[in-house]
Amino acid sequence: MTDERAPDVAEALPDDVSGAISQRTPADAEQSQTGHAERIAALEAELNKERDAATDYMQRWQRAQADYSNFRRRAQQEQEQQQKVYSAQALAIILPALDALERAFATVPATLRAYSWIDGVALVHLQLEGALRSAGVAPIEVEIGAAFDPQRHEAIGEIDAPEVAAGRIAAVIQRGYLLGDLLLRPTLVQLARGGAKEADATPAGEVAGGPGP
């Protein structure tokens, strides 16, 4: 009967390798494990270092992206504001023509109002107002008795207005205009000198001498 016992591993190895294995002591095994542990610790430290570097690079990239986005937004806002200023300068040139038409209609004698050419001039006036509205220009509405707003009004003197409280708007001399939130031209007003007490003054929203429209 054939002996089928598996050969011993040490017997199957070459003599030099088998001798080296047989000569390893527990101290050698412990030293080998220690070496592996140190190698693993070194690799983990290197991995942590690279991970920190990658995190730093990512944070720097995100900050650079945010700075670039802020720069683009500011540049766009500045460009839009500059374009708005250019538009305001161009539109402000038209306002004196509109003023002239308004003054002309305010002083047209009744005997001339029936002429057809008056209607033609009135149509031009309406077209001019429509063009300004289409461009975003809006008049500043001012009521007699309203408080003076230095951001939108420009005072050019005082008048006696017993029905208006002192320091409030008593007359509008020239209409002001806005382009969105940009002031094209302030409203020229005259303020009440002395005048009524605050409680007896004409309320804002009413013209002197009667209710507003």
C-alpha positions as CSV (number, residue, x, y, z in Angstrom):
1,M,0.0,0.0,0.0
2,T,1.4,3.4,-1.0
3,D,2.0,5.9,1.7
4,E,-0.1,9.0,0.7
5,R,1.0,11.2,3.7
6,A,1.4,14.8,2.6
7,P,5.0,15.8,2.6
8,D,6.2,18.1,5.3
9,V,6.5,21.8,4.2
10,A,9.9,22.1,5.7
11,E,11.1,19.0,3.8
12,A,9.7,20.4,0.5
13,L,11.6,23.7,0.8
14,P,15.2,24.0,-0.2
15,D,17.8,23.6,2.5
16,D,18.8,27.2,2.7
17,V,15.2,28.5,3.0
18,S,14.2,25.7,5.3
19,G,17.2,26.5,7.5
20,A,16.3,30.2,7.6
21,I,12.8,29.4,8.7
22,S,14.0,27.0,11.3
23,Q,16.4,29.6,12.7
24,R,13.7,32.4,13.1
25,T,13.0,33.1,16.7
26,P,10.0,34.8,18.4
27,A,12.1,38.0,18.7
28,D,12.5,38.0,14.9
29,A,8.8,37.6,14.4
30,E,8.1,40.4,16.8
31,Q,10.6,42.7,15.1
32,S,9.1,42.0,11.8
33,Q,5.6,42.9,13.1
34,T,7.0,46.1,14.6
35,G,8.5,47.0,11.2
36,H,5.2,46.4,9.5
37,A,3.4,48.6,12.1
38,E,5.9,51.4,11.6
39,R,5.5,51.1,7.8
40,I,1.8,51.3,8.1
41,A,2.0,54.3,10.5
42,A,4.3,56.0,8.0
43,L,1.9,55.4,5.2
44,E,-1.1,56.6,7.2
45,A,0.9,59.8,8.1
46,E,1.7,60.3,4.4
47,L,-1.9,59.7,3.5
48,N,-3.1,62.2,6.1
49,K,-0.6,64.8,4.8
50,E,-1.8,64.3,1.3
51,R,-5.4,64.5,2.4
52,D,-4.7,67.8,4.2
53,A,-2.9,69.2,1.2
54,A,-5.9,68.2,-1.1
55,T,-8.3,69.9,1.4
56,D,-6.2,73.0,1.4
57,Y,-6.1,73.1,-2.4
58,M,-9.9,72.6,-2.6
59,Q,-10.5,75.4,-0.1
60,R,-8.2,77.7,-2.1
61,W,-9.9,76.8,-5.3
62,Q,-13.3,77.5,-3.7
63,R,-12.1,80.9,-2.4
64,A,-10.7,81.7,-5.9
65,Q,-14.0,80.8,-7.5
66,A,-15.9,82.9,-5.0
67,D,-13.6,85.9,-5.5
68,Y,-14.0,85.5,-9.3
69,S,-17.8,85.4,-9.0
70,N,-17.8,88.5,-6.8
71,F,-15.5,90.3,-9.3
72,R,-17.8,89.4,-12.2
73,R,-20.8,90.6,-10.3
74,R,-19.2,93.9,-9.3
75,A,-18.0,94.4,-12.9
76,Q,-21.4,93.8,-14.2
77,Q,-23.1,96.1,-11.7
78,E,-20.6,98.8,-12.5
79,Q,-21.2,98.4,-16.2
80,E,-25.0,98.5,-15.7
81,Q,-24.6,101.6,-13.5
82,Q,-22.4,103.3,-16.1
83,Q,-24.8,102.5,-18.9
84,K,-27.6,103.9,-16.7
85,V,-25.6,107.1,-16.2
86,Y,-25.0,107.4,-19.9
87,S,-28.7,106.9,-20.6
88,A,-29.6,109.5,-17.9
89,Q,-27.3,112.1,-19.5
90,A,-28.8,111.5,-22.9
91,L,-32.4,111.7,-21.6
92,A,-31.7,114.8,-19.5
93,I,-31.0,116.7,-22.7
94,I,-34.6,116.2,-23.8
95,L,-36.1,117.6,-20.5
96,P,-35.7,121.3,-21.4
97,A,-37.7,120.7,-24.6
98,L,-40.5,119.1,-22.6
99,D,-40.4,122.1,-20.2
100,A,-40.7,124.5,-23.1
101,L,-43.8,122.7,-24.4
102,E,-45.4,122.6,-21.0
103,R,-44.8,126.4,-20.4
104,A,-46.1,127.1,-23.9
105,F,-49.4,125.3,-23.3
106,A,-49.7,127.0,-19.9
107,T,-49.6,130.4,-21.6
108,V,-51.6,129.8,-24.8
109,P,-54.4,132.3,-25.0
110,A,-57.9,130.9,-25.2
111,T,-58.4,132.5,-28.6
112,L,-55.7,130.3,-30.1
113,R,-56.7,126.9,-28.6
114,A,-59.1,126.3,-31.5
115,Y,-56.4,126.2,-34.1
116,S,-55.4,122.8,-35.5
117,W,-51.7,123.5,-35.2
118,I,-52.2,123.7,-31.4
119,D,-53.4,120.1,-31.6
120,G,-50.4,119.2,-33.6
121,V,-48.0,120.6,-31.0
122,A,-50.0,118.9,-28.2
123,L,-49.5,115.6,-30.1
124,V,-45.7,116.2,-30.2
125,H,-45.9,116.9,-26.5
126,L,-47.7,113.6,-25.8
127,Q,-45.3,111.7,-28.0
128,L,-42.3,113.1,-26.2
129,E,-43.7,112.2,-22.8
130,G,-44.5,108.7,-24.1
131,A,-40.9,108.3,-25.4
132,L,-39.5,109.3,-22.0
133,R,-41.9,106.9,-20.2
134,S,-40.8,104.1,-22.5
135,A,-37.2,104.8,-21.6
136,G,-38.0,104.5,-17.9
137,V,-38.3,108.2,-17.1
138,A,-41.0,109.1,-14.6
139,P,-41.9,112.6,-13.2
140,I,-41.4,113.2,-9.5
141,E,-44.9,113.8,-8.1
142,V,-44.9,116.7,-5.6
143,E,-48.0,117.8,-3.6
144,I,-48.5,121.3,-2.2
145,G,-47.9,121.1,1.6
146,A,-45.6,118.1,1.3
147,A,-42.4,117.9,3.3
148,F,-39.2,119.1,1.6
149,D,-37.0,116.2,0.5
150,P,-33.4,117.3,-0.2
151,Q,-32.8,114.1,-2.1
152,R,-35.5,114.9,-4.7
153,H,-36.3,118.6,-4.3
154,E,-34.3,121.8,-4.7
155,A,-35.6,124.9,-3.0
156,I,-35.1,128.2,-4.9
157,G,-36.7,130.5,-2.4
158,E,-39.7,131.2,-0.1
159,I,-43.1,132.6,-0.7
160,D,-45.9,133.7,1.6
161,A,-48.4,130.8,1.8
162,P,-50.7,131.2,4.8
163,E,-52.4,127.9,4.1
164,V,-49.1,125.9,4.1
165,A,-46.9,125.1,7.1
166,A,-43.6,126.9,7.3
167,G,-40.8,125.1,5.6
168,R,-43.1,122.9,3.5
169,I,-43.6,123.0,-0.3
170,A,-45.8,125.9,-1.3
171,A,-45.2,125.9,-5.1
172,V,-43.6,123.8,-7.8
173,I,-41.6,125.8,-10.3
174,Q,-40.1,123.0,-12.5
175,R,-40.9,119.3,-12.5
176,G,-38.2,116.8,-11.6
177,Y,-37.6,113.4,-13.1
178,L,-36.3,110.0,-12.1
179,L,-34.8,107.2,-14.2
180,G,-35.5,104.2,-12.1
181,D,-33.9,105.1,-8.8
182,L,-31.5,107.6,-10.4
183,L,-32.3,111.3,-10.1
184,L,-32.3,112.9,-13.5
185,R,-33.3,116.3,-12.2
186,P,-34.6,117.5,-8.9
187,T,-37.9,119.3,-8.6
188,L,-37.5,123.1,-8.2
189,V,-39.8,124.2,-5.4
190,Q,-40.6,127.2,-3.3
191,L,-41.1,126.8,0.4
192,A,-43.7,128.5,2.6
193,R,-42.4,131.4,4.6
194,G,-44.0,131.6,8.1
195,G,-47.4,130.4,7.1
196,A,-49.9,128.3,9.0
197,K,-49.1,126.1,12.0
198,E,-48.6,122.5,11.2
199,A,-52.1,121.5,12.4
200,D,-53.8,124.2,10.3
201,A,-51.7,123.7,7.2
202,T,-53.0,122.2,3.9
203,P,-52.6,118.4,4.2
204,A,-50.3,116.7,1.8
205,G,-52.4,115.5,-1.2
206,E,-54.3,118.7,-1.4
207,V,-53.5,121.8,-3.4
208,A,-53.7,125.2,-1.8
209,G,-57.3,126.5,-1.8
210,G,-59.0,123.2,-2.3
211,P,-58.8,119.4,-2.6
212,G,-56.5,117.8,-5.1
213,P,-57.6,116.0,-8.2
